[in-house]
Amino acid sequence: MRKAYHFFLAAILAGVSLLGLAACGSKTKTADLTPVTLNEVAHSIFYAPQYAAIELGYFEEEGINLTLVNGAGADKVMTALISGDADIGFMGSEASIYTYANGAEDYAVNFAQLTQRAGNFLVGRDSQPEFKWSDLKGKKVLGGRAGGMPQMVFEYILKKNGIDPATDLTIDQSINFGLTAAAFTSNEADYTVEFEPFATGLEKEGAGQVIASLGVDSGYVPYTAYSAKKSYMEKNPETIQKFTNAIQKGLEYVNSHSSEEIAKVIQPQFKETDAATIATIIERYKSQDTWKGDTVFEKESFELLENILEEAGQLKERVPYEELVITTYAEKAAK
């Protein structure tokens, strides 16, 4: 198997510890709600529909008492899911492909897609209105973990623009997920690839400028989805449906309200970021059609994901869509 496969097995066997709990809104938890632990790959405004669903009480309306955990990386989220520390994982679906390819019997199945574009941005030292991806030749970029969606989408874009990620530039992958923005301020790198609010944060600090959107330049990509182990889904189909219903309501809210309205709703999830900044970030994501209208994870999207994995050298042989994706919950939620 490829290196990424071994990485996931090693992480699962090692039982990588989870990071801190995040608040799940101000609604009162009651004993008659079904407890669900959701482990998310990162706590980012990129996932605004999820936080809208939390803060507007959609999970409680569906009878779910949600505990949200920031796993800080797809490998750690999958570890939590496989070990049973999380009921539902929210991450790039490449993690489920790796786990299945490694022969796991009780593997993770994707049941709802949230984002349809990459959510990260290329940040440089100065503004470059005429930026071309070829400008990265000979430069140093702070990138992501090998086999993870941020890095693979970045490499996918480079290759689309005739750039060899291995020889035409230097990509530093030594910095842990979520720490690259802080490193960029004291690093000699020319560029960094960042999620929000880190990209806008660098701009506000005067430490960098958003140069390009990976979401725009990569096109529609099934970037993040919700998954659960086969055994959990078989035992808890009603819970999966209710969870999907809540996420669908969150999607409908962000797709029908202004960035300012959404920012006001989700600000309790980002207490250190002011509402105006949150609104700016949301508008940036809305303008590039980041969020789906429904949570249906279509076959074409899954096959595109496998194309990206193959191009990145992380997929030895394709895995069946029918084994790793179920759409019945999403289709029912969208009705």
C-alpha positions in Angstrom: 0.0 0.0 0.0 1.0 3.6 -0.4 2.6 5.7 2.3 -0.7 7.4 3.1 -2.4 4.1 3.8 0.3 3.1 6.2 0.0 6.5 7.9 -3.6 6.0 8.6 -3.1 2.5 10.0 -0.3 3.7 12.2 -2.4 6.6 13.5 -5.2 4.3 14.3 -3.0 1.7 16.1 -1.3 4.5 18.0 -4.6 5.9 19.1 -3.7 9.5 18.4 -5.4 11.6 21.2 -8.2 13.9 20.4 -8.0 17.6 21.0 -10.2 19.8 23.1 -14.0 19.9 23.1 -15.6 22.8 21.3 -18.8 24.4 22.5 -22.0 23.1 20.8 -24.1 26.2 21.1 -26.0 27.7 24.0 -29.1 25.4 23.9 -29.9 23.5 27.0 -29.1 19.8 26.8 -31.8 17.5 28.0 -31.8 13.8 28.9 -34.3 12.8 26.2 -32.0 13.8 23.4 -29.8 11.3 21.6 -26.1 11.9 22.4 -23.9 12.2 19.3 -20.1 13.0 19.3 -19.0 14.7 16.1 -15.3 15.0 15.4 -14.4 17.7 12.9 -11.2 18.0 10.9 -10.8 21.7 11.8 -12.9 24.4 13.4 -13.2 26.9 10.5 -15.7 29.4 9.1 -15.4 27.2 6.0 -18.0 25.0 7.7 -20.5 27.7 8.4 -23.6 25.6 7.6 -22.6 23.2 10.4 -22.2 26.0 13.0 -25.5 27.6 11.8 -27.2 24.3 12.5 -25.7 24.1 16.0 -26.4 27.7 16.9 -29.9 27.8 15.5 -30.8 24.6 17.5 -31.4 22.4 14.4 -29.7 19.4 16.1 -31.9 19.7 19.2 -35.0 20.1 16.9 -34.0 16.7 15.5 -33.6 15.2 18.9 -29.8 15.2 19.0 -27.5 16.3 21.9 -24.4 17.1 19.9 -20.8 17.2 21.3 -18.4 18.8 18.9 -14.7 17.9 19.0 -11.9 19.4 17.0 -9.7 16.6 15.7 -7.2 18.9 14.0 -6.6 16.7 10.9 -8.4 14.0 8.9 -6.0 11.3 10.2 -7.0 12.1 13.8 -10.7 12.3 13.0 -10.5 8.8 11.4 -8.6 7.5 14.4 -11.4 8.7 16.7 -14.1 7.2 14.4 -12.5 3.8 14.1 -11.7 3.6 17.8 -15.3 4.5 18.8 -14.4 7.8 20.4 -16.5 9.6 17.8 -19.9 8.6 16.3 -19.6 10.7 13.2 -16.5 12.1 11.5 -16.3 15.2 9.4 -13.3 15.3 7.1 -12.0 14.8 3.6 -13.3 11.6 2.1 -9.9 10.5 1.2 -9.6 9.2 4.8 -12.4 6.7 4.2 -10.8 5.6 1.0 -7.5 4.9 2.7 -9.1 3.0 5.6 -11.2 0.9 3.2 -8.1 0.2 1.0 -6.2 -1.0 4.1 -8.8 -3.8 4.5 -10.8 -2.5 7.5 -13.9 -4.5 7.9 -15.9 -1.9 9.9 -14.9 1.0 7.6 -16.3 4.5 7.4 -19.1 5.2 5.0 -19.8 8.8 3.7 -23.5 9.8 4.0 -23.5 13.6 3.6 -21.3 16.0 1.7 -21.0 19.6 2.9 -18.5 21.6 0.8 -18.0 21.4 -2.9 -14.9 23.5 -3.3 -11.6 23.6 -1.5 -11.6 26.1 1.4 -8.0 27.2 1.5 -6.2 30.1 -0.1 -2.7 30.9 -1.3 -1.2 33.7 0.8 1.9 35.6 -0.2 4.0 38.3 1.3 2.6 41.1 -0.9 -0.4 41.7 -3.2 0.0 40.2 -6.7 -3.0 41.4 -8.8 -1.5 39.6 -11.9 -0.6 36.4 -10.1 -0.1 33.3 -12.2 0.5 29.8 -10.7 3.8 29.7 -12.7 5.0 32.5 -10.3 5.5 29.7 -7.8 8.4 28.2 -9.7 11.6 28.4 -7.7 9.7 29.6 -4.6 9.1 28.0 -1.1 5.6 27.3 0.0 4.3 26.1 3.4 2.0 23.2 2.4 0.1 20.4 4.0 0.4 16.8 5.0 1.1 14.3 2.3 -2.1 12.4 1.4 -4.4 15.1 2.9 -6.9 17.0 0.8 -5.3 20.5 1.2 -1.9 19.3 -0.1 -3.4 17.1 -2.8 -5.7 19.8 -4.2 -2.7 22.2 -4.2 -0.6 19.7 -6.2 -3.6 19.1 -8.5 -3.7 22.8 -9.3 0.0 23.0 -9.8 -0.1 20.1 -12.3 -3.0 21.6 -14.1 -0.8 24.6 -14.7 2.2 22.6 -15.9 4.1 22.8 -12.6 5.9 19.8 -11.1 5.3 19.9 -7.3 8.5 17.9 -6.8 11.0 19.8 -8.8 9.7 23.3 -9.8 9.3 24.6 -6.2 9.9 23.7 -2.6 6.9 22.7 -0.5 7.6 22.5 3.2 5.3 19.9 4.7 7.0 19.7 8.1 4.6 22.1 10.0 1.6 20.6 11.8 -1.9 21.3 10.5 -3.2 24.7 11.8 0.2 26.1 12.7 1.4 27.2 9.3 0.0 30.7 9.5 1.9 31.4 12.7 5.0 29.8 11.2 4.7 32.0 8.1 5.2 35.2 10.1 8.7 34.1 11.1 9.5 31.7 8.3 11.5 32.4 5.1 8.8 30.9 2.9 7.4 33.0 0.1 3.8 31.6 0.3 1.6 29.6 2.6 -1.6 27.7 2.0 -4.2 28.6 4.6 -7.8 28.0 5.6 -9.9 30.8 7.2 -9.8 32.6 9.5 -6.0 32.2 9.2 -5.8 33.7 5.7 -7.7 36.8 6.6 -5.9 36.9 10.0 -2.5 37.2 8.2 -4.0 40.0 6.0 -5.2 41.9 9.1 -1.8 41.5 10.8 -0.1 42.9 7.7 1.9 39.6 7.4 0.5 38.4 4.1 -2.1 38.9 1.3 -4.5 36.4 -0.2 -3.2 35.8 -3.7 -5.4 33.0 -5.1 -8.3 30.7 -4.1 -7.6 27.0 -4.3 -11.4 26.5 -4.4 -11.8 28.6 -7.5 -8.8 27.2 -9.4 -9.3 23.5 -8.6 -13.0 23.6 -9.6 -15.7 21.6 -7.9 -14.2 19.0 -5.5 -15.9 16.9 -2.8 -13.7 18.5 -0.1 -15.4 17.5 3.1 -18.2 15.0 4.1 -19.7 13.3 7.1 -19.1 9.6 7.7 -19.7 6.9 10.2 -18.6 3.3 10.7 -20.8 0.7 9.0 -21.7 -0.8 12.3 -22.9 2.5 13.7 -25.0 3.3 10.7 -26.6 -0.1 10.8 -27.5 0.3 14.5 -28.5 4.0 14.4 -30.2 4.8 11.0 -32.6 7.2 12.7 -29.8 9.1 14.3 -27.9 9.4 10.9 -31.1 10.7 9.3 -31.8 13.2 12.0 -28.2 14.4 11.9 -28.4 14.8 8.1 -31.7 16.7 8.4 -30.0 19.2 10.7 -27.1 19.7 8.4 -29.5 20.2 5.5 -31.3 22.9 7.5 -27.9 24.6 8.1 -27.2 24.6 4.4 -30.5 26.0 3.6 -30.0 28.8 6.1 -26.6 29.9 4.8 -27.8 29.7 1.2 -30.7 32.0 1.9 -29.3 34.6 4.3 -26.7 37.4 4.0 -23.1 37.0 5.1 -23.8 39.5 7.9 -26.8 37.5 9.2 -24.8 34.3 9.1 -21.9 35.9 10.9 -24.1 37.0 13.7 -25.5 33.5 14.1 -22.2 31.6 14.2 -20.1 34.2 16.1 -20.4 32.2 19.4 -18.3 29.5 17.6 -15.6 32.0 16.9 -15.4 34.3 19.9 -12.0 35.6 19.1 -13.1 36.9 15.7 -15.3 39.9 15.3 -18.5 39.7 13.4 -17.3 42.0 10.5 -14.4 39.7 9.9 -16.5 36.6 10.0 -18.9 38.2 7.5 -16.0 39.0 5.1 -14.8 35.4 5.2 -18.3 34.1 4.7 -18.8 36.4 1.7 -15.5 35.1 0.3 -16.8 31.5 0.5 -20.3 32.3 -0.7 -19.0 34.2 -3.8 -17.1 31.0 -4.9 -20.1 28.7 -4.5 -18.5 26.8 -1.6 -21.5 25.1 -0.1 -23.8 22.6 -1.8 -27.6 23.0 -2.0 -28.0 19.5 -0.6 -25.8 16.9 1.1 -26.0 14.3 -1.7 -22.5 12.9 -2.4 -22.7 12.1 -6.1 -20.7 9.4 -7.9 -19.1 11.9 -10.3 -17.7 13.8 -7.3 -16.3 10.6 -5.8 -14.6 9.7 -9.0 -13.0 13.1 -9.3 -11.7 12.6 -5.8 -10.1 9.3 -6.8 -8.6 11.1 -9.8 -6.9 13.6 -7.5 -5.7 10.8 -5.2 -4.2 8.9 -8.2 -2.5 12.0 -9.5 -1.0 12.5 -6.1 0.3 9.0 -6.0 -1.8 8.1 -3.0 -4.2 5.5 -4.6 -2.9 2.2 -5.8 -6.3 0.9 -7.0 -9.8 2.4 -7.1 -12.4 1.6 -4.5 -16.1 1.2 -5.2 -18.3 4.3 -4.7 -21.2 2.0 -3.7 -19.2 0.7 -0.8 -18.1 4.0 0.6 -21.0 6.4 -0.1 -24.7 6.1 0.8 -27.1 8.8 -0.5 -30.5 7.8 0.9 -30.2 9.9 4.1 -29.2 13.0 2.1 -31.9 12.5 -0.5 -34.6 12.2 2.1 -33.3 15.3 4.0 -33.4 17.4 0.8 -37.1 16.6 0.1 
